[in-house]
Amino acid sequence: MGNYTVAALPGDGIGPEITDVALRVLDRVTGIVPGLRVSVDPHDAGAERWRRTGVAMPEETFAACEAADAILMGAIGLPDARHPDGREVNGDVIFRLRFALDLFAGIRPVRSLPGVPATLAGQAPIDYVVVRENVEGLYASRAGGTNVRGEVATDTIVITANGTRKVSEIAFGLARKRHGRPLDGRRMVTCVDKANVLSSYAFFRSVFDQVADASTDVERDHVYVDAMTAFQVLRPDHFDVVVAENMFGDIISDLAAATVGGLGLAASADVGHEHGMFQPAHGSAPDIAGRNLANPTAMVLSTAMMLDWLGERHDDKAALDAASKIDAATLRVLADGTAVTADLGGAATCTQMGEAILAALDEGA
């Protein structure tokens, strides 16, 4: 049975509001599932802290995240909190944790949700996972790019065999646990790249194919990224697990979220072999911060992903059961539709939607 420590980083904007809901849900489910104990270790990190102190994430906070069993993050960053070179301060937290803790796989589930109106006309069922390589690609250049006298700017893409192999193995592992693509139930991993133009992406594809050659129980497919954006709209039921380089994965996962109702519903995980960080895919939404209007769904579902990851990692049935209960309770609230936030067509506040999820948890106990 699990006894876990979770480092909580509520962050900026709506981050504290949605984190409060998630932590209440986490506390409630630990009271329902026997043998599950979770200690929450909260820390202040993000753009607001940077404004006050000049440091977005102090060393003691990083050390706490490194020592924790998992990290639960609200939303980090504000649009106008930037370094002199134009980079947003959120990278001081998110990128540092991803790179320093080797959270090499960004996992974004994409699925049609009950009670959420279809975004696409004539929508086919949607149920796939985007796996984004998180620590290489074009974003590896981040602070290492060059700007020569305001005339020439360059960034360098980084693709390694080891990094591509690791994220491809994660993708094939996920496909083995899933039920296959909605179209026909076939287990399949699709590599998204631009191998027809750039040698770096051709290399990414070649390493992916090496992993696929050793994964004979799962099929493979290849799609160029420009075609992928069309297929996500026109034939989303063709996908099961999708793997892509860092920047492409960032872009197609946001598009994927839009096809199932928006980023307010999009949970995500950044995981490696030793550490895991869980956060909603959306930003800090400063325009509605402090108004109790934020949709907590993505944050709550990210909490369920955290417990599922802990359960898989530690062979802990209690954590897996808790994850399933949170997921089911959230889907019941969405399907009912009477206690959802304005972005979903309702009139509930963030707090009220959280209360509805708590009530659904209690009903399902």
Secondary structure, 3 states (H helix, E strand, C coil): CCEEEEEEEEECCCHHHHHHHHHHHHHHHHHHCCCCEEEEEECCCCHHHHHHHCCCCCHHHHHHHHHCCEEEEEECCCCCCECCCCCEHHHHCHHHHHHHCCCCEEEEEEECCCCCCCCCCCCCCCEEEEEEECCCEHHHHHHHCEEECCCEEECCCECCHHHHHHHHHHHHHHHHHCCCCCCCCCCEEEEEECCCCCHHHHHHHHHHHHHHHCCCCCEEEEEEHHHHHHHHHHCHHHCCEEEECHHHHHHHHHHHHHHCCCHHHCEEEEECCCCEEEEECCCCCCCCCCCCCCCCHHHHHHHHHHHHHHHHHHCCHHHHHHHHHHHHHHHHHHHHCCCCCHHHCCCCCHHHHHHHHHHHHHHHC
